[in-house]
């Protein structure tokens, strides 16, 4: 399985042929955070944004952003 990495987080990469869209989710966390893109570059950019958003939300909620 192909993955992307950013700030210690790992994300999956999958391709939906019907939608011609890459998608994935942040792996090894207790929450569901997904992202998508029309190509691998856009997917990676959305993944990085999703990680940054997740970290901001965890900070706001005073929740530890633990990687399992």
Residue, then its C-alpha position, 0 to 999 in steps of 0.5 A: x500500500x502506498x502512503x504519504x507522511x507528514x509531521x509524523x503522521x502516515x496517510x493511505x493512498x487509494x484510487x477510485x476508478x469510478x470517480x477518477x479521484x485519489x483519496x485516503x485517511x490518516x492512519x493510526x489515530x483514534x479519529x477519522x480524518x480523510x482527504x482527496x485529490x484529483x492527482x497524487x500531488x493534490x492528494x498530498x497537499x490535501x493530506x498535509x492540510x488535513x493533518x494541520x487541521x487535525x492538530x489545530x482541532x486537537x489543540x483547541x479541544x485540549x486533546x492529545x493528538x496521539x499516533x497509535 
